[in-house]
């Protein structure tokens, strides 16, 4: 398991979870878990990230970690 942690919650992703390849569903119940999943997936991006949303939630995407992954693209 790949585990991402924060001061509030812990989210475990399967170790072999690959962006765009793995079809396993992951149940998230808190905004913090969604943010961690966004970070985990953004860390795997190589060239670009497509985010499909009507509301780019700052709690999820306006974080230093997510911005760092975007800056590396």
C-alpha positions in Angstrom: 0.0 0.0 0.0 1.1 3.5 -0.7 0.1 5.6 2.3 -0.2 9.4 2.3 -0.7 11.1 5.6 -1.7 14.4 7.0 -2.2 15.7 10.5 -5.9 14.8 10.2 -6.4 11.6 8.2 -4.7 8.8 6.4 -5.5 7.6 2.9 -4.1 4.3 1.6 -3.8 3.8 -2.1 -2.9 0.4 -3.6 0.9 0.4 -4.2 0.3 -0.5 -7.9 -2.2 2.3 -8.4 -1.2 4.0 -11.7 -2.8 7.1 -13.0 -4.9 6.4 -16.1 -4.4 2.6 -15.8 -5.8 1.4 -12.6 -9.6 1.0 -12.5 -10.0 0.3 -8.8 -12.4 2.5 -7.0 -11.2 4.3 -3.9 -13.8 5.5 -1.4 -13.0 8.9 0.1 -15.3 10.3 2.8 -13.5 13.6 3.8 -12.3 16.6 1.8 -8.8 15.9 3.2 -8.8 12.5 1.7 -9.8 14.0 -1.7 -7.0 16.5 -1.4 -4.5 13.7 -0.6 -5.7 11.7 -3.6 -5.4 14.7 -5.8 -1.8 15.1 -4.6 -1.0 11.4 -5.1 -2.3 11.5 -8.6 -0.7 14.8 -9.5 2.6 13.4 -8.4 2.4 10.8 -11.1 1.7 13.2 -14.0 4.4 13.6 -16.6 3.2 16.3 -19.0 -0.1 17.8 -18.1 -3.1 17.5 -15.8 -6.7 17.8 -16.9 -9.1 18.8 -14.1 -12.8 18.7 -15.0 -14.8 20.7 -12.6 -17.2 23.7 -12.5 -15.6 24.8 -9.2 -11.8 24.6 -8.7 -12.0 24.1 -5.0 -9.1 26.0 -3.3 -9.1 23.6 -0.3 -8.2 20.8 -2.7 -6.0 22.6 -5.3 -4.6 25.7 -3.7 -2.0 24.0 -1.6 1.8 24.1 -1.7 2.1 20.4 -2.4 -0.3 20.4 -5.3 1.3 23.6 -6.7 4.7 21.9 -6.4 3.5 18.9 -8.5 2.1 21.3 -11.2 5.3 23.4 -11.2 7.3 20.2 -12.1 5.3 19.6 -15.3 
